[in-house]
């Protein structure tokens, strides 16, 4: 709501910053129900505050998919896609049947709603190449984010349908 810095008031700045933090809290609230991917921040311990770290959600997901120990993914659900998978899913209610793991397939398709940056795509490529060589990865997104467009999306009045110039 401010076209130049000359029209910027303290009230307009406060309203805008409050809106940004409201959006960030909404994103955090959506991810609260997740068991494994509920945070991108590791606060460290009380004695080692300097060990706090940031781990992007996309990196967490790809590491889980490419995990060689292959535990059953907690927050990633397999969707049945054929008669065999449907029978396995049905029998799993009565007996122990292992669900297919997302890393079983030689093709991994990731679609990021809200955008992905070039550095994130490179990170996915590098992770898969080192942890699961031979797997083909296709990364799709609703928008290719640049540093400028990522910040502009924070200020977009309707984030589901941002301005067409972004």
CNS distance restraints for C-alpha pairs under 8 A (distance, minus, plus):
assign (resid   1 and name CA) (resid  12 and name CA) 7.54 0.50 0.50
assign (resid   2 and name CA) (resid   7 and name CA) 6.15 0.50 0.50
assign (resid   2 and name CA) (resid   8 and name CA) 6.13 0.50 0.50
assign (resid   2 and name CA) (resid  12 and name CA) 7.67 0.50 0.50
assign (resid   3 and name CA) (resid   7 and name CA) 7.04 0.50 0.50
assign (resid   4 and name CA) (resid   8 and name CA) 6.81 0.50 0.50
assign (resid   8 and name CA) (resid  12 and name CA) 6.42 0.50 0.50
assign (resid   8 and name CA) (resid  13 and name CA) 6.93 0.50 0.50
assign (resid   9 and name CA) (resid  13 and name CA) 6.28 0.50 0.50
assign (resid  10 and name CA) (resid  14 and name CA) 6.09 0.50 0.50
assign (resid  11 and name CA) (resid  15 and name CA) 6.19 0.50 0.50
assign (resid  12 and name CA) (resid  16 and name CA) 6.21 0.50 0.50
assign (resid  13 and name CA) (resid  17 and name CA) 6.13 0.50 0.50
assign (resid  14 and name CA) (resid  18 and name CA) 5.99 0.50 0.50
assign (resid  15 and name CA) (resid  19 and name CA) 6.20 0.50 0.50
assign (resid  16 and name CA) (resid  20 and name CA) 6.38 0.50 0.50
assign (resid  16 and name CA) (resid 155 and name CA) 7.44 0.50 0.50
assign (resid  17 and name CA) (resid  21 and name CA) 6.33 0.50 0.50
assign (resid  18 and name CA) (resid  22 and name CA) 6.06 0.50 0.50
assign (resid  19 and name CA) (resid  23 and name CA) 6.23 0.50 0.50
assign (resid  20 and name CA) (resid  24 and name CA) 6.36 0.50 0.50
assign (resid  20 and name CA) (resid 154 and name CA) 6.16 0.50 0.50
assign (resid  20 and name CA) (resid 155 and name CA) 7.21 0.50 0.50
assign (resid  21 and name CA) (resid  25 and name CA) 6.12 0.50 0.50
assign (resid  22 and name CA) (resid  26 and name CA) 6.16 0.50 0.50
assign (resid  23 and name CA) (resid  27 and name CA) 6.30 0.50 0.50
assign (resid  24 and name CA) (resid  28 and name CA) 6.31 0.50 0.50
assign (resid  25 and name CA) (resid  29 and name CA) 6.09 0.50 0.50
assign (resid  26 and name CA) (resid  30 and name CA) 6.28 0.50 0.50
assign (resid  27 and name CA) (resid  31 and name CA) 6.62 0.50 0.50
assign (resid  28 and name CA) (resid  32 and name CA) 6.31 0.50 0.50
assign (resid  28 and name CA) (resid  38 and name CA) 7.68 0.50 0.50
assign (resid  28 and name CA) (resid  39 and name CA) 7.72 0.50 0.50
assign (resid  31 and name CA) (resid  37 and name CA) 7.35 0.50 0.50
assign (resid  31 and name CA) (resid  38 and name CA) 5.08 0.50 0.50
assign (resid  31 and name CA) (resid  39 and name CA) 7.57 0.50 0.50
assign (resid  32 and name CA) (resid  38 and name CA) 5.53 0.50 0.50
assign (resid  33 and name CA) (resid  38 and name CA) 7.22 0.50 0.50
assign (resid  34 and name CA) (resid  38 and name CA) 5.12 0.50 0.50
assign (resid  34 and name CA) (resid  75 and name CA) 6.23 0.50 0.50
assign (resid  35 and name CA) (resid  74 and name CA) 6.87 0.50 0.50
assign (resid  35 and name CA) (resid  75 and name CA) 6.54 0.50 0.50
assign (resid  36 and name CA) (resid  74 and name CA) 6.55 0.50 0.50
assign (resid  36 and name CA) (resid  75 and name CA) 6.23 0.50 0.50
assign (resid  37 and name CA) (resid  57 and name CA) 6.80 0.50 0.50
assign (resid  37 and name CA) (resid  60 and name CA) 7.12 0.50 0.50
assign (resid  37 and name CA) (resid  61 and name CA) 7.68 0.50 0.50
assign (resid  37 and name CA) (resid  75 and name CA) 7.04 0.50 0.50
assign (resid  39 and name CA) (resid  57 and name CA) 7.71 0.50 0.50
assign (resid  40 and name CA) (resid  54 and name CA) 5.69 0.50 0.50
assign (resid  40 and name CA) (resid  55 and name CA) 5.03 0.50 0.50
assign (resid  40 and name CA) (resid  56 and name CA) 5.49 0.50 0.50
assign (resid  40 and name CA) (resid  57 and name CA) 5.99 0.50 0.50
assign (resid  41 and name CA) (resid  52 and name CA) 7.41 0.50 0.50
assign (resid  41 and name CA) (resid  53 and name CA) 5.94 0.50 0.50
assign (resid  41 and name CA) (resid  54 and name CA) 4.75 0.50 0.50
assign (resid  41 and name CA) (resid  55 and name CA) 6.35 0.50 0.50
assign (resid  42 and name CA) (resid  52 and name CA) 5.41 0.50 0.50
assign (resid  42 and name CA) (resid  53 and name CA) 5.14 0.50 0.50
assign (resid  42 and name CA) (resid  54 and name CA) 6.27 0.50 0.50
assign (resid  42 and name CA) (resid  55 and name CA) 7.71 0.50 0.50
assign (resid  43 and name CA) (resid  49 and name CA) 7.01 0.50 0.50
assign (resid  43 and name CA) (resid  51 and name CA) 7.37 0.50 0.50
assign (resid  43 and name CA) (resid  52 and name CA) 4.46 0.50 0.50
assign (resid  43 and name CA) (resid  53 and name CA) 6.59 0.50 0.50
assign (resid  44 and name CA) (resid  48 and name CA) 6.14 0.50 0.50
assign (resid  44 and name CA) (resid  49 and name CA) 5.51 0.50 0.50
assign (resid  44 and name CA) (resid  50 and name CA) 7.16 0.50 0.50
assign (resid  44 and name CA) (resid  51 and name CA) 5.01 0.50 0.50
assign (resid  44 and name CA) (resid  52 and name CA) 4.37 0.50 0.50
assign (resid  44 and name CA) (resid  53 and name CA) 7.27 0.50 0.50
assign (resid  45 and name CA) (resid  49 and name CA) 5.86 0.50 0.50
assign (resid  45 and name CA) (resid  51 and name CA) 7.38 0.50 0.50
assign (resid  45 and name CA) (resid  52 and name CA) 7.83 0.50 0.50
assign (resid  48 and name CA) (resid  52 and name CA) 7.88 0.50 0.50
assign (resid  55 and name CA) (resid  59 and name CA) 6.77 0.50 0.50
assign (resid  55 and name CA) (resid  60 and name CA) 6.88 0.50 0.50
assign (resid  56 and name CA) (resid  60 and name CA) 6.42 0.50 0.50
assign (resid  57 and name CA) (resid  61 and name CA) 6.26 0.50 0.50
assign (resid  58 and name CA) (resid  62 and name CA) 6.23 0.50 0.50
assign (resid  58 and name CA) (resid 120 and name CA) 7.58 0.50 0.50
assign (resid  58 and name CA) (resid 124 and name CA) 7.73 0.50 0.50
assign (resid  59 and name CA) (resid  63 and name CA) 6.02 0.50 0.50
assign (resid  59 and name CA) (resid 123 and name CA) 7.39 0.50 0.50
assign (resid  59 and name CA) (resid 124 and name CA) 6.90 0.50 0.50
assign (resid  60 and name CA) (resid  64 and name CA) 6.20 0.50 0.50
assign (resid  61 and name CA) (resid  65 and name CA) 6.25 0.50 0.50
assign (resid  62 and name CA) (resid  66 and name CA) 6.07 0.50 0.50
assign (resid  62 and name CA) (resid 124 and name CA) 6.80 0.50 0.50
assign (resid  62 and name CA) (resid 127 and name CA) 7.33 0.50 0.50
assign (resid  62 and name CA) (resid 128 and name CA) 7.45 0.50 0.50
assign (resid  63 and name CA) (resid  67 and name CA) 5.75 0.50 0.50
assign (resid  63 and name CA) (resid 127 and name CA) 7.29 0.50 0.50
assign (resid  64 and name CA) (resid  73 and name CA) 7.12 0.50 0.50
assign (resid  65 and name CA) (resid  73 and name CA) 7.84 0.50 0.50
assign (resid  65 and name CA) (resid 101 and name CA) 7.68 0.50 0.50
assign (resid  65 and name CA) (resid 102 and name CA) 5.81 0.50 0.50
assign (resid  65 and name CA) (resid 103 and name CA) 5.11 0.50 0.50
assign (resid  66 and name CA) (resid  70 and name CA) 7.94 0.50 0.50
assign (resid  66 and name CA) (resid 103 and name CA) 5.79 0.50 0.50
assign (resid  66 and name CA) (resid 128 and name CA) 6.85 0.50 0.50
assign (resid  66 and name CA) (resid 131 and name CA) 5.91 0.50 0.50
assign (resid  66 and name CA) (resid 132 and name CA) 5.90 0.50 0.50
assign (resid  67 and name CA) (resid  71 and name CA) 7.85 0.50 0.50
assign (resid  67 and name CA) (resid 131 and name CA) 7.38 0.50 0.50
assign (resid  68 and name CA) (resid 131 and name CA) 7.67 0.50 0.50
assign (resid  70 and name CA) (resid 101 and name CA) 7.59 0.50 0.50
assign (resid  72 and name CA) (resid  99 and name CA) 7.92 0.50 0.50
assign (resid  72 and name CA) (resid 101 and name CA) 7.13 0.50 0.50
assign (resid  73 and name CA) (resid  77 and name CA) 7.35 0.50 0.50
assign (resid  73 and name CA) (resid 101 and name CA) 7.56 0.50 0.50
assign (resid  78 and name CA) (resid  99 and name CA) 7.28 0.50 0.50
assign (resid  78 and name CA) (resid 100 and name CA) 6.81 0.50 0.50
assign (resid  78 and name CA) (resid 101 and name CA) 7.33 0.50 0.50
assign (resid  78 and name CA) (resid 102 and name CA) 7.08 0.50 0.50
assign (resid  80 and name CA) (resid  85 and name CA) 5.13 0.50 0.50
assign (resid  80 and name CA) (resid  86 and name CA) 5.55 0.50 0.50
assign (resid  80 and name CA) (resid  89 and name CA) 7.32 0.50 0.50
assign (resid  81 and name CA) (resid  85 and name CA) 6.19 0.50 0.50
assign (resid  81 and name CA) (resid  86 and name CA) 7.07 0.50 0.50
assign (resid  82 and name CA) (resid  86 and name CA) 5.98 0.50 0.50
assign (resid  83 and name CA) (resid  87 and name CA) 6.08 0.50 0.50
assign (resid  84 and name CA) (resid  88 and name CA) 6.23 0.50 0.50
assign (resid  85 and name CA) (resid  89 and name CA) 6.08 0.50 0.50
assign (resid  86 and name CA) (resid  90 and name CA) 6.13 0.50 0.50
assign (resid  87 and name CA) (resid  91 and name CA) 6.04 0.50 0.50
assign (resid  88 and name CA) (resid  92 and name CA) 6.01 0.50 0.50
assign (resid  88 and name CA) (resid  97 and name CA) 6.66 0.50 0.50
assign (resid  88 and name CA) (resid  99 and name CA) 7.43 0.50 0.50
assign (resid  89 and name CA) (resid  93 and name CA) 7.20 0.50 0.50
assign (resid  89 and name CA) (resid  97 and name CA) 7.87 0.50 0.50
assign (resid  89 and name CA) (resid  99 and name CA) 7.27 0.50 0.50
assign (resid  90 and name CA) (resid  94 and name CA) 7.79 0.50 0.50
assign (resid  91 and name CA) (resid  95 and name CA) 6.09 0.50 0.50
assign (resid  91 and name CA) (resid  96 and name CA) 7.97 0.50 0.50
assign (resid  91 and name CA) (resid  97 and name CA) 6.99 0.50 0.50
assign (resid  92 and name CA) (resid  96 and name CA) 5.63 0.50 0.50
assign (resid  92 and name CA) (resid  97 and name CA) 4.98 0.50 0.50
assign (resid  92 and name CA) (resid  98 and name CA) 7.61 0.50 0.50
assign (resid 100 and name CA) (resid 104 and name CA) 6.88 0.50 0.50
assign (resid 102 and name CA) (resid 108 and name CA) 7.95 0.50 0.50
assign (resid 103 and name CA) (resid 108 and name CA) 7.64 0.50 0.50
assign (resid 105 and name CA) (resid 135 and name CA) 7.79 0.50 0.50
assign (resid 106 and name CA) (resid 134 and name CA) 7.03 0.50 0.50
assign (resid 106 and name CA) (resid 135 and name CA) 4.67 0.50 0.50
assign (resid 106 and name CA) (resid 136 and name CA) 6.13 0.50 0.50
assign (resid 107 and name CA) (resid 135 and name CA) 5.75 0.50 0.50
assign (resid 107 and name CA) (resid 136 and name CA) 4.82 0.50 0.50
assign (resid 107 and name CA) (resid 137 and name CA) 5.95 0.50 0.50
assign (resid 107 and name CA) (resid 138 and name CA) 7.75 0.50 0.50
assign (resid 108 and name CA) (resid 135 and name CA) 7.06 0.50 0.50
assign (resid 108 and name CA) (resid 136 and name CA) 6.15 0.50 0.50
assign (resid 108 and name CA) (resid 137 and name CA) 4.78 0.50 0.50
assign (resid 108 and name CA) (resid 138 and name CA) 6.28 0.50 0.50
assign (resid 109 and name CA) (resid 137 and name CA) 5.90 0.50 0.50
assign (resid 109 and name CA) (resid 138 and name CA) 4.82 0.50 0.50
assign (resid 109 and name CA) (resid 139 and name CA) 6.01 0.50 0.50
assign (resid 109 and name CA) (resid 140 and name CA) 7.52 0.50 0.50
assign (resid 110 and name CA) (resid 137 and name CA) 7.64 0.50 0.50
assign (resid 110 and name CA) (resid 138 and name CA) 6.26 0.50 0.50
assign (resid 110 and name CA) (resid 139 and name CA) 4.87 0.50 0.50
assign (resid 110 and name CA) (resid 140 and name CA) 6.05 0.50 0.50
assign (resid 111 and name CA) (resid 139 and name CA) 5.96 0.50 0.50
assign (resid 111 and name CA) (resid 140 and name CA) 4.57 0.50 0.50
assign (resid 111 and name CA) (resid 141 and name CA) 5.27 0.50 0.50
assign (resid 111 and name CA) (resid 142 and name CA) 7.92 0.50 0.50
assign (resid 112 and name CA) (resid 116 and name CA) 6.35 0.50 0.50
assign (resid 112 and name CA) (resid 139 and name CA) 7.68 0.50 0.50
assign (resid 112 and name CA) (resid 140 and name CA) 6.30 0.50 0.50
assign (resid 112 and name CA) (resid 141 and name CA) 4.65 0.50 0.50
assign (resid 112 and name CA) (resid 142 and name CA) 6.69 0.50 0.50
assign (resid 113 and name CA) (resid 141 and name CA) 5.89 0.50 0.50
assign (resid 113 and name CA) (resid 142 and name CA) 5.49 0.50 0.50
assign (resid 114 and name CA) (resid 141 and name CA) 7.15 0.50 0.50
assign (resid 114 and name CA) (resid 142 and name CA) 5.79 0.50 0.50
assign (resid 114 and name CA) (resid 143 and name CA) 6.61 0.50 0.50
assign (resid 115 and name CA) (resid 141 and name CA) 5.37 0.50 0.50
assign (resid 115 and name CA) (resid 142 and name CA) 5.37 0.50 0.50
assign (resid 115 and name CA) (resid 143 and name CA) 4.50 0.50 0.50
assign (resid 115 and name CA) (resid 144 and name CA) 5.55 0.50 0.50
assign (resid 115 and name CA) (resid 145 and name CA) 5.67 0.50 0.50
assign (resid 116 and name CA) (resid 120 and name CA) 6.41 0.50 0.50
assign (resid 116 and name CA) (resid 121 and name CA) 7.19 0.50 0.50
assign (resid 116 and name CA) (resid 141 and name CA) 6.11 0.50 0.50
assign (resid 116 and name CA) (resid 142 and name CA) 7.97 0.50 0.50
assign (resid 116 and name CA) (resid 143 and name CA) 6.63 0.50 0.50
assign (resid 116 and name CA) (resid 144 and name CA) 5.38 0.50 0.50
assign (resid 116 and name CA) (resid 145 and name CA) 5.46 0.50 0.50
assign (resid 117 and name CA) (resid 121 and name CA) 6.51 0.50 0.50
assign (resid 117 and name CA) (resid 144 and name CA) 5.73 0.50 0.50
assign (resid 117 and name CA) (resid 145 and name CA) 4.71 0.50 0.50
assign (resid 117 and name CA) (resid 146 and name CA) 6.28 0.50 0.50
assign (resid 118 and name CA) (resid 122 and name CA) 6.29 0.50 0.50
assign (resid 118 and name CA) (resid 144 and name CA) 7.36 0.50 0.50
assign (resid 118 and name CA) (resid 145 and name CA) 7.48 0.50 0.50
assign (resid 118 and name CA) (resid 146 and name CA) 7.94 0.50 0.50
assign (resid 119 and name CA) (resid 123 and name CA) 6.10 0.50 0.50
assign (resid 120 and name CA) (resid 124 and name CA) 6.26 0.50 0.50
assign (resid 121 and name CA) (resid 125 and name CA) 6.24 0.50 0.50
assign (resid 121 and name CA) (resid 139 and name CA) 6.83 0.50 0.50
assign (resid 122 and name CA) (resid 126 and name CA) 6.10 0.50 0.50
assign (resid 123 and name CA) (resid 127 and name CA) 6.05 0.50 0.50
assign (resid 124 and name CA) (resid 128 and name CA) 6.11 0.50 0.50
assign (resid 125 and name CA) (resid 129 and name CA) 6.08 0.50 0.50
assign (resid 125 and name CA) (resid 137 and name CA) 7.15 0.50 0.50
assign (resid 126 and name CA) (resid 130 and name CA) 6.26 0.50 0.50
assign (resid 127 and name CA) (resid 131 and name CA) 5.93 0.50 0.50
assign (resid 127 and name CA) (resid 132 and name CA) 7.86 0.50 0.50
assign (resid 128 and name CA) (resid 132 and name CA) 5.06 0.50 0.50
assign (resid 128 and name CA) (resid 133 and name CA) 6.29 0.50 0.50
assign (resid 128 and name CA) (resid 135 and name CA) 7.01 0.50 0.50
assign (resid 128 and name CA) (resid 137 and name CA) 7.75 0.50 0.50
assign (resid 129 and name CA) (resid 133 and name CA) 4.67 0.50 0.50
assign (resid 129 and name CA) (resid 134 and name CA) 7.39 0.50 0.50
assign (resid 129 and name CA) (resid 135 and name CA) 7.60 0.50 0.50
assign (resid 145 and name CA) (resid 149 and name CA) 5.85 0.50 0.50
assign (resid 145 and name CA) (resid 150 and name CA) 5.85 0.50 0.50
assign (resid 146 and name CA) (resid 150 and name CA) 6.05 0.50 0.50
assign (resid 147 and name CA) (resid 151 and name CA) 6.54 0.50 0.50
assign (resid 148 and name CA) (resid 152 and name CA) 6.27 0.50 0.50
assign (resid 149 and name CA) (resid 153 and name CA) 6.05 0.50 0.50
assign (resid 149 and name CA) (resid 166 and name CA) 5.70 0.50 0.50
assign (resid 150 and name CA) (resid 154 and name CA) 6.84 0.50 0.50
assign (resid 151 and name CA) (resid 155 and name CA) 7.04 0.50 0.50
assign (resid 152 and name CA) (resid 156 and name CA) 6.26 0.50 0.50
assign (resid 152 and name CA) (resid 166 and name CA) 7.36 0.50 0.50
assign (resid 153 and name CA) (resid 159 and name CA) 6.46 0.50 0.50
assign (resid 153 and name CA) (resid 162 and name CA) 6.91 0.50 0.50
assign (resid 153 and name CA) (resid 166 and name CA) 7.76 0.50 0.50
assign (resid 154 and name CA) (resid 159 and name CA) 7.70 0.50 0.50
assign (resid 156 and name CA) (resid 162 and name CA) 5.77 0.50 0.50
assign (resid 156 and name CA) (resid 163 and name CA) 7.02 0.50 0.50
assign (resid 157 and name CA) (resid 162 and name CA) 7.30 0.50 0.50
assign (resid 158 and name CA) (resid 162 and name CA) 5.65 0.50 0.50
assign (resid 162 and name CA) (resid 166 and name CA) 7.08 0.50 0.50
